[in-house]
Amino acid sequence: MTQPSSQQIIEGQRQDWNRVAGGWEKWDRFFDEQMAFLNHRLVADARLRSGMRVLDLGSGTGYPALLGAQTVGPRGSVIVIDLAEQMLAVAGRKAAALGLPNVTFRAGDVTVLSFEANSFDAVTSRFCLMFLPEIPKAAAEIARALKPGGWVAAAVWSAPDKNPSIGLSMEAIKKVIELPPPDPTAPGIFRLAKPGDLAGMLQQAGLIDVMEQEFLAEWSYASTDEYYTSLMEMAAPIQNLMAKLSADQLQRVKQLITEAVLPYRRGNRIAFPIAVRMVAARKPL
């Protein structure tokens, strides 16, 4: 079977994330409240401060770009790049509502950065790099675009067993239909889950002072139905798999997910542990 080219993968992802942009906008307040700590962590790891010029990669509906824009202030600026035009449209509406004229939105592939070398004081990225077909190429582009002394800070998902809110839906689907074993080198949610993977690529790109931490936290939902609905409306990879199921199979998957969620009930809420791999590195002076 012929493997898809990098361009075909990128185009497929663009279509996927455009398709779920409405779901992301619907759940934006919930997601921001649950995961805002990651935005603050990335802004800190990238050493953002007033007046900086920042590049945010794979921003989706504005994470952590909008916090970055608030941090660098009117003397600074943030350029946002994401594949999905519809996701960027959501981010643009949020930026306007927040009164942030210092953010520029560009649709494009973050693997190829159309900027001169040494253009940015810092680069941030949240839950983007693991989806790229050519991550070392992206790391080299990040290193090229950074100014000497500038920092990159990125967040990617850690192992699936430490992120049950993501993994249990996949396990439920696998109990209903046969799925091929995942290619550990293919783009996907857990592509950079292994310790040292992203850190090593940044080092290979010539960056120094590389720091890596598995950051443990949790997020919660008011009910199992809230969790299931948000998953179906926001998770493009899960949507792609669910589209292959019959009505009976969909009902069976929902039942399995509902059962799998029970151990995470805490009082009247569902609380999931999460594990995020935080990686930061600096360009030599």
N, C-alpha and C positions, 0 to 999 in steps of 0.2 A: 504493500500500500504506500503510495507516494505521500511523503510528509508535506504539510503545508509550508509555504515559504514564509519568511518573516513578515513580508508585506501582507500576505493573506491573513496571518494571525492578527496583525495590527488592525486590518480592516474589519475582521470579525469582532474584535474587541470594541472597536468604535461603534459598530452597530449595536452590540450588546448593551453598552453603557448608555447610549442614547435612548435605547428602549426602556431602561429603568429610571431615567432621569425624573419622571413624574413621581415615582415612588420615593426617590431620595428627597424630593422637595416636600412631599407629604410628611415624611418622617424626620424632616430636618431638625426641628426643635428637640425631639426626643433624642436623636443621635448626637446632637451637639451637647445636650445636657449630660448624656452618658459618657461621652468620650472626650470632653473638653480638656481633660488633664493631659491627653497626648499632644494636643496642640501646644499647650504651655511647655511641655517637656521638649518638644522639637524646637520651639523658639529659643528656649534656654540653651539647648545643646548646640544650636547654630550661632549662639552668642549675638543675637540680634539686638541692635540698639538704634537710637535715633539717627536718621540720615543715611542709613545703609540702602544699597540697591540689592534686592533679594530676588532669587529665582525659585519658584515653587513648582515642582514637577508632579503631574498626575493629581491635580488639585480637586478634581471632581466638582463638588458644589461649594468649594472654597476652603478646604482644610489642608494645612493650617494657614493658608495664604491671608485670610482676612485678619486673623490675629497678628500675623506678621506685619500687615499693613498698619494696623493700629500701633504696633510696637515701634516701627521705624518712623512713624509720624509724617507730617506734611513735607519735611525735608528729605524723606526717603521715598522709596518706591518698591513695588513688588510686581514682577511679571509672572503670570500664571500660564502654564501650558497643560493642556489635557486633550486627549483624543476626541472626546465627546462634546460636540457643540451644544447639545441640549443640557448637559451638566453645567457647562460654562455659563449658559444663559441663566440658570438658577443662581450660580455664584454671583453673576453680575447684578441680579436683582437684590441679592443680599448686600452686596457692596454699596449699592445706591441707597438702600434703606439705612445702612450704617453711616452714610456720609463719608465714604472712603474713595476720593477721586484719585488716590495714588496707586490704584491697582489696574493693571492692564491684562486683558484676557486674550490668549491666543490658542487656537485649535491646532494641534499638531502632535507628531510623534516625539516623545521626549528622548528617544535614542539618538536623534540628530538635532543638535542645538544650533540654530542659525544665528549665533552671536560670535563676536570676536573673542579671542583669548583674553583672559583676565578681565571679564566684564562685570562680575558680580562679587559683592562682599560676602555673600552666603548663599547656600542652596539648601532647601528643605524638601522633604518628600514623605508623604504618609500613605502607606498601603498602595504603592504604585509599582515599585521596582521589581517585585516578584512576578508581575505579569508580563514583563518585557521579554521578547524572544532573544535579545542579545544584551544581556546585563553587563558583561565586561565592556562592551562598546559604550553603553550609557555611562558607566563609571569613568571611562576615559574622557568622555565629553564633559562630565561634571568637573573633572579635574582641570580640563582645559579652560572651561568657562570661569572657574573660580579665580579671584585675585590671590596673589601670594599672601599667605597668612589667613585666608578665608576658610570658613568651616562649612562642611556639609553635614546635615543631620537627617537621618532617615528612620522610618518605622516600618517594619514588615512583620507578618505574623510568625509566631513561633510554632511549635509542633502541634499537630491536630489533637493529640490526646490532652493537651493543656488548654485547648480552645473548644470545649464541647458544644458551644452554641453554633459553631460552624461545622464541626465534624459529625455531630449526631444526625444531621439531615442527610449527609452523604451516606452514612451507615444505614439509615432507613431505606434509602433508595436502592442500595446494593442488596438489601434483603428481598427486594421485589423484582428487580431486573438484574441481569448479569452485566457488569461493567468491566471493561479491560483494566488491568492493573495500571495505576498512574505511572507515567514516565517521570522519574524524579528530576530530570533535566528540562522538562517542558514547562512553559509558563503556567502559573497557577497560584492559588492562594498560599500554599505552603512551600513554594519553590525555594525560598531563602530561610526556611525554618531552622536549618542545621547551624549550630554554632560555628562561626568562622567563615561561612560562605560569603556573605556580603562584605564582611571586614576584609577578607582576603582579596576580593576583587578591587576594593578601594586601595589597598596596599599595592596591588599590581599596577594600578593606575598612577602610582607615584605619590599618593597621599600618606601623611604621617600622623603620629599621635592618635592612632585608631583606637577608639573605645567602643566596647560592646557590652550590653547588659540585657538580660532577659527580665523584662519589666512586668511584674505581676499585678493584676488588678481584677475588677469584676464589673459587669454591667447587669442590669436587671430589667424585668418586664412586669407589668401589672398582672398578666395572665398568660397561660399557654397560648390562647388564641391571639393575643397581641404579638407574641414571639413569632408564631407561625405566619401571621399575616405580613408582618414586617419582612420576614425572610422571603416570602413569595414575591413581594413587591420591590425588594431592593437587591437581592442577590442574583446578579445576572448568570453566574455559572450554575446555580441551583435551578433557575428558571429553564436553562437549556436542557437540563436532564429531565425535569418534570414535564417538559413539552413532549417527551417521548412516551409518556405513560397514558394508559387508558383511564377512563373514569374510575373503574374499580381499583386499578393500581394506585391512582392518586389518593383515593379514600384510604387504602391500606397504608400508604406512606404517611399520611396525616395521623392515622391511628398509632403507628410505630413511633413517630416523633412525639406525640402526646405522651406515650408511655415512657419514652426515654427522658423526657423533661422532668418527670416526677421526682427523681432524687435531688433536683436543684430547687425544689420549692422551699422557700424560707418565709414562714408566716403566710401572708396573703400575696406574696410576690414570687417570681422566678428569678433567682440570682445565679448567673453563670460566672465562673472564673475565666479570666483571659490571660494570655501570655503573649507579649509583644517583644520582638527583638529590636532594641534601640541601638543604632550604630552611628557613630560620629567620627569624623576625620578632618584633618587640616591640610591645606596645601602649603608646602614649604615656602619660606620667605626667599 
